[in-house]
Amino acid sequence: MLFILLSAASAGLFLITRRQARKVVYHPLDKRQPIDHNPADFGLDYQNVSVVTDDGLRLVGWFVPGTLNTPVLVLHGTPGGRKDGLVEAASLNQAGFPVLLGAFRAHDRSGGELISFGYHEQRDIAAWHRWLQTREGLDPERIGIFGESMGGGAGIIYTASHPEIRCLAAASAFALDPETIAAFIQYELNPPTWTIPLLRGLLQFWAEREAGFQSEALNTEQAVGEISPRPVLIIHGGNDTKIGPRSGERLFQAARPPKEFWFVPEAGHVDFEKHRPEAYHRTLVQFFTRHLLDS
């Protein structure tokens, strides 16, 4: 009888964690956030643009022309979309930078339905990167990336393997280790603390199989150390309960010079403009000015 009960409990746990993992990675069009803001709401002229990835998905984006020829690619987090980068786009564009806000697969109005936390999204960044490289009037050798949350982690991995990217700023990016995964589980599910190690392993197992990726390929701490000698800016908040307050610190420690770290103790996950808007604006603009224009 005990064996039967344990088997039933194990089977139930497997089913529950598989269902929960699918909720995290499965993002059909009817479950996505509405596009209730666009660059015009920030006083910006813009163009609707799209690209097709090398695996056949159509992605949507906005391009905001600037007075300079050194563009910044803005990458959003999950489960958001291109509108999440409008504050940063406005700050950068006011300083003259052209900005491309490119949506990932399974987000916004882009094709696809599965999120892989930066794994298959490397194809998406590559498609947006190619678009910038072939855009008339832009310098293909002076392109920067700003990414937040998943976009920050995916941007780190992409930049590490693409030396054409001149510099990278990442806000609330994840270091995909047990501590970060545990924080995410606590944030999403709020289970009893003692269950988190077990849930972490099962949810990771199912998420990888549902979305077709390997967590080992998302080692942002290793990747960020491979970006040098190109500059990196890590931005993180002390009240980040979604991925934990130490994720940014670990990324900064793993990075090699030249590197910068801006820590906002009172900030949560990707809400820096809520707490220190002027300093946030200044930090981003100065970073990209130094490393896209002055280098």
Sequence and secondary structure as in RCSB ss.txt:
>XXXX:A:sequence
MLFILLSAASAGLFLITRRQARKVVYHPLDKRQPIDHNPADFGLDYQNVSVVTDDGLRLVGWFVPGTLNTPVLVL
HGTPGGRKDGLVEAASLNQAGFPVLLGAFRAHDRSGGELISFGYHEQRDIAAWHRWLQTREGLDPERIGIFGESM
GGGAGIIYTASHPEIRCLAAASAFALDPETIAAFIQYELNPPTWTIPLLRGLLQFWAEREAGFQSEALNTEQAVG
EISPRPVLIIHGGNDTKIGPRSGERLFQAARPPKEFWFVPEAGHVDFEKHRPEAYHRTLVQFFTRHLLDS
>XXXX:A:secstr
 HHHHHHHHHHHHHHHHHHHHHHHHB  GGGS      GGGGT   EEEEEE TTS EEEEEEE  SSS  EEEE
  SS  GGGGHHHHHHHHHTT  EEEE  TTSTT S SB  TTSTHHHHHHHHHHHHHTSTTS TT EEEEEETH
HHHHHHHHHHH TTEEEEEEES    SHHHHHHHHHHHH   GGGHHHHHHHHHHHHHHHHT  GGGG HHHHHT
TSTTS EEEEEETT TTT TTHHHHHHHHS SSEEEEEETT  SS HHHH HHHHHHHHHHHHIIIII  
